[in-house]
C-alpha cells in the first residue's frame, strides 16, 4: 500500500481506532508513517518511530505524499508494512 510521512502539529492523540481509545499523546514535531485513511477521511492509520500503530485525526498533521492513500480498516505497524512492500517488489 502507498505510504506517506506526517509531522504532528501542536499535539495529537494516537488512537486505537478512529474515534477510539487514546493509546498515547504525540508531541509537536513527532513524525509518523501514514499507511492509509479511514472511510470518512477524518483519520489516518499510522505507526510511530517506535513502530506503534494507531490512528490520528488528519487535521492534527502536516501530511506529505498522502495523495494515493487507500482506505484501510486496521492500522499496521512497521513490520507488516515492510513485509507487504517486500512482497510487492518481488
Secondary structure, 3 states (H helix, E strand, C coil): CCCEEEEECCCEEEECCCCCCEEEEECCCCEEEEEEECCCCCEEEEEECCCCEEEEEHHHEEEECCCCCCECCCCCCHHHHHHHHHHHHC
